[in-house]
Amino acid sequence: MSFAIVSDAACDLPKSYVEANQVEILPIHLRFGHEIANDVRDPALAMRFYRTYLEHKDIDAETAPYTPQETAAFFRRLLARYERILCITITSQRSHIHAHCTEARRLLNAGDRIEVIDSNSLFAGQAAVVAAAVEMREQGASFDEIVHEVRHCATIVEAFVMPYDLYYMRARARKRGDKSIGLLQYLAGQALDIKPIIHARGVETSVATKARGVQDALNEIFERAISVVDQGLRLPILPLAYAGNPKDITQLPKYRELELAAKAREVQLLVSIMSTTAGVYLGPGSFGFGFLPRA
């Protein structure tokens, strides 16, 4: 049976991995300033977005999911090539993508030909769940076996992320009416150059620790990545995403330490440009990784 694995463009997997493993990308509408585009995990678009966003902090940037009708048209094209579709979306707690995919399935009256699963995570965390589906398909697992495993992965997925500048998170949160990052908290963090390391277990997020300055914050998040690798993973893949040129990350001494730890444990590191959807909310320079703990 031929079936497609689909994820939306918020999923932080490298373009090379997406293309090599034939992961179909559901686009996300993107607008920054006067430019309107479809985010399809295009590295060139992402880099142009980050350069613009870094130079013009106050630029009006926003994302919007495909409508149910647009999503149905996307699925219809895939159903002409595949017997079934497994669609793994960004968490439904932070986006309407899952709801729109579910509605598109209803509009197409697709029955069991389309399975829509909430990854229960975002960005690099979502990438870990999608990678699990890809690896199982490569191993010859059936569609139903993969669906069962992906649903389990969505209950255990975790991620760590370092927002480079809280300005972006605060600006986007205010636009949504979310006052969780208050003005005084933001000003204090900026004045002291405090970088929070945010831990997400499913949709539950908390500040794992704080670091003074970007270098200490990067060292901290790399130490956590090394620890995660050493403790063992359900899937020997670690997606990492940087809101900028990945070479800025892969040339760091701490990345080389992570490489050595990953090689010792036979873990594949998947380094990608952070999705523009993530970048709208986290800002340029942000960095994170997602994983499936051994459970």
C-alpha positions in Angstrom: 0.0 0.0 0.0 1.3 3.5 -0.9 0.7 6.2 1.6 1.9 9.7 2.2 3.3 11.2 5.4 2.3 14.8 5.6 3.3 17.5 8.0 2.7 21.2 8.0 5.5 23.8 7.4 5.9 24.5 11.1 7.7 21.1 11.4 11.5 21.7 11.9 13.0 19.0 9.7 15.8 19.8 7.2 14.8 20.2 3.6 17.2 17.5 2.6 15.5 15.0 5.0 12.1 16.0 3.8 13.0 15.5 0.2 14.9 12.3 0.7 12.1 10.7 2.6 9.2 12.2 0.6 7.5 14.0 3.4 4.7 16.1 2.0 4.6 19.6 3.4 1.2 21.3 3.9 2.0 25.0 3.4 1.3 27.8 5.9 0.4 31.4 4.7 3.1 33.8 5.8 3.1 37.6 5.7 5.9 39.9 6.8 5.7 43.5 5.9 4.3 43.8 2.3 5.5 40.3 1.3 3.1 37.4 1.2 4.3 33.9 0.6 3.5 30.3 1.3 5.9 28.7 3.8 6.8 25.3 2.4 10.1 24.8 4.4 12.1 26.8 1.8 15.5 27.7 3.3 15.9 30.7 1.1 12.5 32.2 2.1 13.3 31.5 5.8 16.7 33.2 5.6 15.2 36.2 3.9 12.5 36.4 6.5 15.1 36.2 9.4 17.2 39.0 7.8 14.2 41.2 7.4 12.9 40.5 10.9 16.3 41.1 12.5 16.7 44.5 10.8 13.1 45.6 11.3 11.8 44.3 14.7 8.5 46.2 14.4 7.6 44.7 11.0 4.1 43.2 11.0 4.7 39.5 10.7 2.0 36.8 11.0 1.1 33.3 9.9 -2.2 31.7 9.0 -3.1 28.1 8.3 -4.5 26.9 5.0 -8.3 27.1 5.1 -10.2 23.8 5.3 -11.0 24.3 1.6 -7.4 24.9 0.7 -6.3 21.9 2.8 -9.0 19.7 1.1 -7.6 20.7 -2.3 -4.0 19.8 -1.1 -5.2 16.4 0.2 -7.2 15.8 -3.0 -4.0 16.1 -5.1 -2.2 13.7 -2.8 -5.0 11.1 -2.9 -4.6 11.0 -6.7 -1.1 9.6 -6.0 -1.4 7.7 -2.7 -4.0 5.3 -1.3 -3.9 6.8 2.2 -2.5 9.9 4.0 -1.1 10.2 7.5 -1.1 13.9 8.4 0.8 14.9 11.6 0.2 18.5 12.7 1.5 21.1 15.0 -0.3 21.0 18.4 -4.0 21.9 18.2 -3.5 23.9 21.4 -1.5 26.6 19.5 -2.9 26.4 15.9 -6.0 25.8 13.9 -4.1 23.6 11.4 -5.2 20.3 13.1 -8.9 21.5 13.0 -8.7 22.6 9.4 -7.1 19.2 8.4 -9.8 17.4 10.2 -12.5 19.5 8.5 -10.8 18.9 5.1 -11.0 15.2 5.7 -14.8 15.6 6.3 -15.2 17.8 3.2 -13.6 15.1 1.1 -15.6 12.3 2.7 -12.3 10.5 2.8 -13.2 8.0 5.5 -10.1 6.0 6.6 -8.0 7.2 3.7 -6.9 10.2 5.7 -5.6 10.0 9.3 -5.0 13.3 11.1 -2.9 13.2 14.3 -2.1 16.0 16.7 1.7 15.8 17.4 1.0 17.5 20.7 4.1 19.6 20.2 5.7 22.4 18.1 8.5 22.9 15.7 11.5 20.6 16.6 9.2 18.5 18.9 6.8 18.0 16.1 9.7 17.0 13.9 10.7 14.2 16.3 7.1 12.7 15.9 7.1 13.0 12.2 10.6 11.4 12.0 9.3 8.4 14.0 6.6 7.9 11.2 9.2 8.2 8.5 11.6 5.7 10.1 8.9 3.2 10.7 7.8 3.4 7.1 11.4 2.8 6.0 11.4 -0.3 8.2 8.4 -1.6 6.4 5.8 -1.0 9.1 2.1 -1.0 8.0 0.0 2.2 8.0 -1.9 1.1 11.1 1.2 0.2 13.0 2.7 3.6 12.2 -0.5 5.4 13.3 -0.4 3.5 16.6 3.2 4.4 17.2 2.7 8.1 16.3 -0.2 8.4 18.7 2.1 7.1 21.4 4.9 9.4 20.5 2.6 12.4 20.7 2.1 11.5 24.4 5.8 11.5 25.3 7.4 14.1 23.0 9.5 16.8 24.6 11.5 19.8 23.5 13.8 22.6 24.7 14.1 26.0 23.1 16.0 29.2 23.8 14.3 32.4 22.5 17.1 34.8 21.6 15.2 38.0 22.3 12.0 38.1 24.3 10.9 41.1 22.3 9.5 38.8 19.6 7.6 36.5 22.0 6.2 39.5 23.8 5.1 41.3 20.6 3.4 38.2 19.2 1.8 37.3 22.6 0.4 40.8 22.9 -1.1 40.6 19.4 -2.9 37.4 20.5 -4.1 39.0 23.8 -1.7 36.9 25.8 -0.2 38.9 28.7 2.0 36.1 30.1 5.2 38.1 29.3 4.7 41.3 31.2 6.4 44.6 30.4 8.4 44.6 33.7 9.5 41.0 33.2 10.5 41.8 29.6 12.5 44.9 30.6 14.3 43.1 33.4 15.2 40.3 31.1 16.5 42.6 28.5 18.5 44.8 30.9 20.2 41.7 32.4 20.5 39.9 29.1 18.6 37.0 30.6 17.9 34.1 28.2 15.3 31.5 29.4 15.5 27.9 28.4 12.0 26.7 27.9 11.1 23.1 28.4 8.0 21.6 26.7 6.5 18.3 27.6 3.6 17.9 25.2 1.8 21.2 25.4 2.9 22.0 28.9 5.7 24.5 29.0 7.9 25.8 31.8 11.2 27.7 32.2 13.7 25.0 32.9 16.5 27.5 33.8 17.8 30.9 32.9 21.2 31.9 31.6 23.1 35.2 31.4 23.9 36.0 27.8 23.5 34.0 24.6 26.7 32.0 24.9 25.9 30.7 28.4 22.3 29.9 27.1 23.6 28.0 24.1 26.0 26.1 26.3 23.1 25.2 28.6 20.8 24.0 25.9 23.6 21.9 24.3 24.4 20.3 27.7 20.7 19.3 27.9 20.9 17.9 24.4 24.0 15.8 25.3 22.2 14.6 28.4 19.1 13.6 26.5 21.3 11.6 24.0 23.2 9.9 26.9 20.0 8.9 28.6 18.8 7.2 25.5 16.1 7.9 23.0 13.1 6.0 21.8 14.1 7.1 18.3 17.8 7.6 17.6 17.2 11.0 15.9 17.5 14.4 17.4 16.0 17.3 15.3 17.7 20.7 16.1 16.5 24.0 14.7 18.1 27.4 14.5 16.4 30.7 13.5 19.3 31.7 11.1 22.1 30.1 9.2 22.7 26.6 10.8 26.4 27.0 10.3 26.4 29.5 13.1 25.4 26.6 15.4 27.3 23.7 13.8 30.7 25.5 14.1 30.3 25.9 17.9 32.6 23.8 20.2 29.5 22.6 22.1 27.9 21.3 18.9 31.0 19.2 18.3 30.6 17.8 21.8 27.1 16.9 20.9 28.2 15.3 17.7 30.6 13.1 19.6 27.9 12.0 22.1 25.5 11.3 19.2 28.1 9.3 17.3 28.8 7.2 20.4 25.1 6.4 20.8 24.4 6.1 17.0 22.0 9.1 17.1 21.4 11.0 13.9 21.4 14.8 14.3 19.0 16.7 12.0 19.9 20.3 11.9 17.6 22.7 10.1 16.7 26.3 9.7 13.9 27.0 12.1 10.5 27.3 10.4 9.3 30.8 9.7 6.2 30.0 11.6 8.4 29.3 14.7 10.5 32.4 13.9 7.5 34.7 13.9 6.9 33.9 17.5 10.4 33.2 18.8 12.5 35.6 16.7 15.8 35.4 14.9 18.7 33.7 16.7 16.4 31.3 18.6 17.5 27.7 19.0 15.9 24.4 20.1 15.6 20.7 19.8 13.0 18.0 20.1 13.2 14.4 21.1 11.3 11.2 22.1 12.6 9.9 25.4 13.0 6.3 26.0 9.6 5.4 27.7 
